[in-house]
């Protein structure tokens, strides 16, 4: 058995200036922009409350778009569950999977994002391995 839930909207920005992109989205959404704890130069966090969705601004090389992250306590089990629904693995990056829905949207399957906890709204899935 594993758990998962929608956790993050990532604003992918094809830009050379991630700070300018983060400033725009910070002002547009009324959320403070800050550098992530791991100092990854390609990301900025837009500070949200514990009861709000996590928001990231990401510097990318592909066209600008939004993508979703699904957080889980078992990445491999969640990826297999989503593959059974028709999704496909695209690329493993650092510690998460980039996947593609049968309808073409890209999304990521990641580890729990807020202090390692999924919270009360996570779905519980029976693993069939």
N, C-alpha and C positions, 0 to 999 in steps of 0.2 A: 504494500500500500504506500502511496505517496500523495503529497499535496501540492497544489499549484494555484496561482491566481494571476490576473492581470496586475502589473505593478507600475509600469513606467511608460510614458510617452516620450520618445526621443525625437528631438527636432534636428534632423540632419541638415547641415548647412554646407554647401559647397562654397567655401570662403578661404581666404588667406588670413583673415583676422577673426579668430574665434571670440576674442573679447568684444569686438564691435557687434558681432552676431548676438552674443549673450546680453549685451547692453540693450539691444533692440527688444529681444524677447522678455527681458527683465522689466523694461518699461511698459511693453505692450500688455503683459500679464500681471503686473504689479507684484512681482516676486524678486527678491534679492538674488543676484547672481554671485556665485562663489566658485573657486577652484575646488575640485574634489580632493579628499584627503590623500589619495595616492599620487597627486600632482600630475596626472595624465594630461599632457598639453592639448589633447584633442577634445576634452570635455569641460563643460561648466555645468554646475548644478543650479537650478532655480529653486530656491528654498521653499518648501511646502510644509504644511502642518502634518502631523502624524495621521490625520484622518483624510488627507488628500493624496492623490496620485503623485508619484515621484516624477519630476520633470528634468530632463537633461537636454543640453544643447551640445551637439557633436559636430566637429569638423570632419568633413568627408570629401572624397574625390569624385563620387558619383553625383548625379543631379540631386538637388535639395528635395526633401520629402519628409514625412513623418513616419516613424515606425513604432511598433509596440514591443514591449518586453513582457514575457511571462516568467515569473519567478517560481522556483520549485525547490523542494528539499531533496529531489533526486533527478538530476538533469537527464541522465540516460533513460530513466523510466518515462519521464515526460516526453522526451524526444520520440521514443518508441510509440507512445500513446498517440502522439500527433501524426506520426508516419502512418499509423493504422487508419487515421482519418483522411489520409491523402496528402499530407505535407511531405516535403522532402528536405533533406539536409543539404545545405549549400556550402558552409564553411565553418570549421571550428576556429574561434578566435580567442586567444588567451585562456579563458575559462568558461566560454559559453558557445552555444550553437546558433549560427544564423540559419534560419529555415525559410522555406517558401510555401505559402498556402497553395492549394490547388487552383485558386483564383489569381495567383501571381504576386500577392503582397508578401514582402519580406517582413520577418519578425525574429526576435531573439528569444532563446530559452536560457535563463540566467539563474544564478544562485540567489537566495534571499537577499534583498537589498537593504532593508532597515534593521540593523543590529542583528542580522541572522534570523529574523522571525518572520513568519508569514502572516500572522494576525488571524482574526476571527473569520475573515471572509474567504479564506482559501477553500478550494474544492478538494475533496478527498477522493482519490481514484484507487480502484482495486487493480493491482498490477497483474497482467497475464503474460508471464514470461515463458 
